[in-house]
Amino acid sequence: MTRSLGLAIAASLALAAGITVGAQHHGSTAQAAAAPQRPNVLVLETDDQTLEEMAVLPNVRRLIGEQGVTFDNNFDSFSLCCPSRATFLTGQYSHNNGVRGNAPPQGGYQALDKSNTLAVWLQRGGYYTAHLGKFLNGYGRQNPTEVPPGWSEWHGSVDPTTYRYYNYTLNEGGTLHTFCATPQPSCYQTDVYRDKANEIIKRRATQGPFFLWVAFLGNHSGTPREPDDPPQLGTPVPAPRHHDALKGTPLPQPPNFNEADVSDKPQVIRRRPLLNASRIAAIQENWQQRRETLMSVDEAISSMVETLRQTGELDNTLILFTSDNGFFHGEHRVANGKVLWYEPSIHLPLLMRWTGNKSLPQGVHRSQLTMNIDDAETILAAANVKSGRTEDGVSLLPFWREPGKEIGRDLLLDNSPGAGHFDGIRTLHYKYAEYATGDRELYDLRKDPGELQSEHANPAYDALKASLATRLHALVSCSGASCRARPAVLFTTARRGRCGIVTATASGPGVQSALFLVNGRRVLTDNRAPFRARLVVRKRSVIRVRVSVAFDRLVTLDRTVRACS
């Protein structure tokens, strides 16, 4: 198709769009304006759960994802319990909130300024705030009756008992209560959290908006040890009713399981031996128990959703389900744990539901890059409450509404400072990391989703590697808007005369293509400069350009053009 013919077609299509789709756009705006009152917020967080383990959470998928949104490309900036939870509470990368590990001096409970967190902001904004379960690593070791600022109601698990599925202690508003000193099914930790959450929901229904964070231990390893636990490998404790429910289910062994050739990997992987048969058997048992432990979490979440329904609060509750970090089950020779930057460790589930907000579609999946830095900002946007910090993340509500919206940012991945430190960057299709040891990694996820072959030494990737390195170096010290830096793309629209053709132009370094849309309808893709469309638009319309920029960057920009006068 010639360029002139393409532009002519664009003009005619845009004319049609301005007549038919423009009305739809106006209706969407009206829906957004009719959004419900400030919602309750229910955050449901598992511990060490992988994305693949969503397979044993059918209620979560059915009651949250199928009634709301599933973000398929959601990641953890720092794959470790305390830094991840600190990011949830602040909306900041760990280098900005100061929590750089699970324990002092780099991290732990004492490292976070708890006077300036999501709970404090929501409480000041009129929310009743309640926490139930695990908080930050090390909580309660110095002062087990301490209630952190911002919480109207507190049921925090006290370390080290947090990691006991029986015989655990909660600080309940300044009073310590120990549950199940003698293990019995009636006081299994997940079930107690379920009952307490249901009681809070029933008590607070119709009393104004509440924020309830339920932080399960499942499926983190914990005590007591059981007879079938493998030696030298910590496992969780399934509820008795689910014990051995998956016995005999084979352990998945993807191509990166017990990776044969790790010569391209950094020292932290190269020095690992191949897994032997006994170690693989231990991984199998841990894999099985972890999934069985999540079954009670799935039941608990179903019960909470039903309680919200019975109390009339379900439609106007924003429910957010996620995990703090992922986990390894033999991938890249890693028998267990997290922290490393590979996909099993950082790729997390994120599902949301808010059926009372009619501007948000239901049962949809979104592919934009998202991260745990976005969780707090999403909650604040829904609650119409301002943050007390400079947020590194963004609200995901616009992504939920618009599958085509892209903001052009990269994501930062890192771990604790020290000899094993790495800084990494995640784009839609690539990952690049630099290690304190001097090691480098670069993966092309389109052809190598299992991260089997690093391309860092491949000359064909030199230009891409240079771009990713430059962007990574900016991210490691970013703050606020600089953490969301997008490509330098300029988008202009100009109407000729009172009702003439609208010329839309995208420009900037590295622009490779521009897709033009009018009120959501695709009109023209231009693959050479000047990236331009000439459009006949009669009604007031939104023109969007979706710009692909060199080295895996994608951004959308919108301009509203006036109606013919």
N, C-alpha and C positions, 0 to 999 in steps of 0.2 A: 504494500500500500504506500502510495506517495505521501509526502508530508502534507501537501496542500489538500489532498483528498481526505486525509485523516483529520485535519483541522475542520474541514467542512462538515464531516460526519459528527465531529465533536460539537459543533455549533448546533446541529439539528437535534442531537441527543440531549444537549443541555437545555434546549428550548422545551423539549418534552418533560425533562426533569423539573424544570422550573414551574411547570403547570401541575404535574401530578405528584411528584415526590415532595415538593415544597410544602404541601398541606400536611404531609406526614411529619415533616420536621417540626412544624408548628405544634402539632399534637403532642410530640414527644416533649417539647418544652413545657406544654401545659401539664403533662403528667408529672414532670419533675417538680413543677411549682406546687402540685397537689400532694407532695410526699407527706407521709404521716408525721405525727409528733415525734419528739426525740425518742429513739428506741431504747429498750433495755439492751444490755450487751452481755452475752454469755460467751466466754472464751473457754474452750475445751482443749487442753493441751496434754498430749502424751509425752513420754520420755524415751528418747532413743529410737523412735519408730521410723522405719524406712517407708519410702513411697510404695514399694512392692507389698508391704504388709497391709495396705488398704484392702487387700483381697479378703481378709478376715474381719472386715468392718462393714458388713452389708447395710446395717442400720444407719451408719454415718453417711454412706454413699446415698442411700435412699431418702433419708429424712433431711439431710443438709444439701449435699451436692445436687441431687435431682430436683430439689425445690429451690435451688439457688445457683451457685457458680462453683466450678472447680478450676483453679488456676494450675495449669499443667506444667508451667515452667517456673516453679517457686523454689527458692534457694535460701540456705542459711549462710550468713556472712562469716560466722566463726563457729565451727561445728563442735561445740562443747557446751555443757549444760548451763553454767553460770553466765558466760558471755552472751549466749543466745537469749537467755531470759532477761538479762540487763538490756539488750537491744530491744526486746519486746516492750519493756517498761519505759524506754526513752526515745525510741525511734531513731537511734543513732548507731553508727558503727562503733566497734569497741574502742578504737583509738580516740573517739570523742567522748564516750561515757566513762572511760577509765577502767573498765572491767576486762582484764586481759588474760584471765585464767580462772580456775576453780578455787584457788587458794591464795592466801597472802604470800608474798607482798604484791603480786601482780593482779590478783583478782579475789573472788569470793565475796561474801555478803558485805564485808566491811568496805570494799573498794567502791561501792556505788553510793552516790549522794541520793539518799532515799527521800529527801525533802523535796525533790523535783522530779517526780515520776508521773506516769499515766494515771495512777490512782489519785494522786494529789490534785492533778488538773481536773479530773472528772468529779471528784468530791467538791472542789471549789465551784464547779459548774452546775452543782445541784444534784449530782448522782449519789445514791447510796452505794457504797463500794464494799465488796466482800471478797475475801480470798480464802480458798480451801485447798490444802495440800502442800506440795513442795513449793518452796519459794526460791531463794538463792543459796547456793552451796555454802555451808558454814553457818546458816541461820540457826540461832539458839545455842551455839557453843559457848558464847561469852555471856549472854543474858537470855535464857530460854523463855522468859515471860515478856520480852520486849515486843511491842506492837509497832511496826514501822509507820511513819506518817502516811496519811491519806486513806487509811482503811477504816471504814465505819464498822466493819465486822471482820473478825480475824480468827481463822482456824488453820494456823500454820504448822506444818510438821517440823518437829525439832530434830536437828541433826545430833547424833548420827542415827537416830531411830527412823528418820525419813525412809531409809532403805530397808525397812523391815515390813514385810507384808502382814505380819502379826507382831504384837508387842511393840507398837509404835506409840509415840507421844505427840499430841497436838497441844499447842498453846492456843486456848480458846478465850480470847479477850483478856489475857493476862493470867489465866488459870490453866495449869497443866493437867491434862487428862491422858492417861495411858489406856490403850485399848488392846484387849486380847492378849494379856500377859500369858495366858494359857491358850495356844492356838485352837481355834474352833471355826467352822465355816461361817457362823453368824457374824463374825467380826473381821472377816477378810477386808483388807484395807480399801480396795476399790468399791466394795459394796457399802462400806460405811460412808465413804465420800459421796456415793450416789444418794444415800438416804439424807445426808446433811444438806446436799445441794437441793434436793426436792423440798426439804423443809424451808430453806431460805427462800426459794421461789414462791412457795405457797404463802409464806408470811409477808413477803414484800409485794405481792401482786396487788395492783391498784393503789400502791402507796407512793407512786412516782417512779421515775426511771432508776434502774439499778444496774450496776456493773458487777458481774460475778465471774471470777477467774477460778476455774476448777483445774488444778494441776495434778494429774494422775502420776503415780509412780510407774505404772505399767507403760512400756514393757522393759524398763530398766532392770538390770540384775539386782537381786536382793536376797535377804534371808527369810526363813531358815533354809539351810541346805536340806535337800531331799535325797532319798536313797538312789534315785536314778540320775542325779546330777553328774555330769562328766567331771573328771578330776582336772584341777588347775584351770577351770574356766567358769567364771561366774554366770549364773543363769537367773532369770526371774522365777516367780512362784505363781503358777496358774491357780485360779480358784479350784477347789476340789471338784466341782461339777464339770470342769473342763480338762482335768488332768488326763493326759494321753488321748485327748480327742483327735489329735492329728497323728497318732502313732502309726508308723508305716508310710507316711507321706514322704516322698523322696525330696531330698535337698536339691534345690535348683543349682545347676552348675553352668552358668553362662560362660561365654568364651574367655572372660577375664578371671574366672575362678581358678585359683592355684596357678596363676599365670606362668607359663613355661619359660618365656624369655623376658627378663626384666632388665636387660642391658641398657635399654633406653631410659630407664627410670632413675630417679635420684637415689642417693645413698641409703635413705631411710627404707627404700623398697629393695634395693639391690642386695642388702645384707640379710634379707629374710630368706630362710631356707624354704624349699618346697614343702607343702603340707603333706605329712604322711597319713597313713590310713587311720591311725588312732586319733590324730588331730581332726581329721575330716569327720570322724564319727562323733567327736565332741561338738563340732560345729553343727552337725545335724541335730543333735539333741537340744542345743541352745536355740537353734532356728525354730524347732518344734515348740519348745516351751515359751519362747517369746510370742509366737502367734497364739498359742493357747491363752496366754495372759491377757492378750488384747481382747479376747472374746468377752470377758466381763466388762471391759471398758465399753465395748459396743452395746452391751445390754444396759449399762448405766446411762449412756447417752440417749438411748431410746426412751428410757424411763424419764429423763429430764425433759425431753421434747414433749412427751405425753403430759407431764405436769404443767408445762407451759400451755399446752392446749386446753387442759381442764380448767386452768385459772384464767383463760381468755387473754393470755399474754403472748401467745406464740407468734401471731402475725407481726406484732410490733416489737419483736426481739431480733436483734442482729446476732446471729450465732456464728462464731468463728471457730473452726476446728483446724488444728495444726499439731506439729511436733517440734521439740526444741532442736533436734538434730537427727541425722540418720545413723547408720550402723553398718559394719562390715560382717559378712558371713563367708569369708574365704576369698573374696575378690582381691586380686593383686597380691595374693599370699597373706592377706591380713585376716587372721582368724576371728578377731572380734575388736570392738572399739569404734572410735570415730576420729575426729580431729583432722585427719588427712583430707585433702581437697578433692578427692575423686567422687564421682557422682553418687555412689551409695551412701556417702557420708553427708553430702550437702543438698541433695535433691529431696525436698520435703513436700508432704501433702499440705494443701491449703484449700479448704472448702468453706463457703459462707452461705448463709440463708438470711433473708429479710423479706418475707413475703408481703408484709404490709406496705412496702415501698414499691408502688406500681411502676416506677420508672426503671426498676431493675428486672431484667428478664430472668426466667426460671429454667433450670435444667440445662444450663449452658456451660461450655468449656472455653477458657481463654488461654491464649498462647503467648501473651506478652511476658517479658522477663519481670518477675516479681521477687521480693526478698523479705526476710523478717524485719528489715528496717521500715517496711511499709505498714506493718500491722497497727502500730499505734496511731499513725496518721489517718488510717482508714477509720478507726474507731472514733477518733476526734472529729473527723469530718461528719460522720453519721450523727454524733452527739451534739454537733455545733459548739464545741469547746476548743479553746485555744491551748496550744502547747506552751510549756514554760521553758523549753529548750529550742535550739536551732535544729530542726528536724532534718535528717539526711534522706528520709524516705518520702513517699508520696501516698496520697489516698488512692486506693484501688477501685473506688466506686466508679470513676470514669471508665476504667478498663472493663469493669463489669457491664456497664451500659453499652460500650462501643468496642466490638471485637477488633476493629481496624485501627484503633488509636495507638500510636507509638510515640514515646517521648525521647528516644535516641540515647538513653543512658547506658553505661556499662555497670557491671556489678563487681564489687571488691570481695575477695576471699582472703582470709589470713588466719593466723594462729598466734600463740603466745610468743613474745620476744624471747630470743635465746639462740642457741646453736642450731636448733631444729626449725627456726622460723622460716616461713615462706610468705610471700605476697602474691596473690593471683588475681586475674581478671577473667570474668565470665561474660561472653557475649552470646548472642542467640546460637551461633554455630561453632564457636571456638573458645578454647581456654588456654591461658598462658600463665606460667608461674615462674618466679625467681626465688631461689633459696639462699639462705645465709651462707650455705656451704659453697655457693657458686653454681650449683646445679640449676638446670632450666628444664621446663616441660612446655610443650605446645601440642594441643590436640585439635584435630579437625573432626568435630562431632558428627558431621553429616556422613562421612565415610567410615568413622571409627567411634561409634557411640560407646563402646566398651573401654575406650582409652588404652588400647593395646600397643599403639605405636606413636611415640612422641615424634613430632616433626621439627623439634627445635634445631636440629642439625641439618635439616633438609634445605638446600639453597632455594628451592622453589617457594619456600615460605618466608624468605628473608624480609621482604617488604611488609608482609602482614605482621611478622614478629616485631619489626621495628615500630610499627604503628601501635600494636598492643602494648609494647613496653613503655612507650611515651605516655599512653593513656593510663597505664597502671601506675606509673610514677606520680601522676597527678592525683590519682585516687587515694594513695596511701596517706596523704595528708589533707584530704578534702574535708570540707565542712559545709553542711547545708546545701545551698544551690550548686556549689562546685562538685558535690557528689552526684549531681544529676545533669552534669554538663552534656549538652547535645551537640551534634555537628553544627558547624557555622553555615547554616542554610538560610537564605533569604527568600521569602515568598511575598510577592506583590500581586495585587489585582487593581485593574484600572478600567473604568467604563468609558467608552467613547461617547461623549455627548450625553443627552438626557436619557436615551434608551438605545445606545449603540452596543456594539460588541464589547464584552468584557475580556480583556487580555490578562491571563494568569501566567506568572513566570516564576520559576524556581531557579535559584543560582547559588553557587558556593563551591569551594574547593572539594574535589573528589566526587561530585555528584555524578552518578552513573545512569540513573533513570528517574522519571517522575510520572506517577500515576495521578491523574486529575479526576476528582469526583465532584458531583453537584448534588447536594442534599443526600449523600450516601450512595448515589448511583455512579458507577464507573463510566467515564466518558472517553478518556484518551490516555494512552501511555506513550511518553516521548523518551526515546533512548539516546538522543544526541542534543548537544547544545545548539541554540538556546532552548532550554527545557520550558516549553511554552504551549499554552492552549488558548485558542480564541473561541469564546463561548457566547452564545445568544441566550441570555438569561433575562426574563421579563419580570419575574417576581423576586421579592427579597429572598435570598438564598445563601446557603453556606457552601463555599467552595473549599475543598480540601485537596492538598497535594500530599502524596505518600512518596517520600524521597528515599531512594537507596543511595548510600554514600559508600565510597571505597572502604574496604577492610571491615565489612560486616556491621554497618551502622544503618539504622532505619528510623526515620522520624516522620511524623505527620504534622502539618501546619494548617490552620483554618483561617479563612477570611470570610467575613459576611459582606455581601454586596447588596446595595439598596435596590429597591424595586424601581422600575421605570417611572419617571415622574410625568 
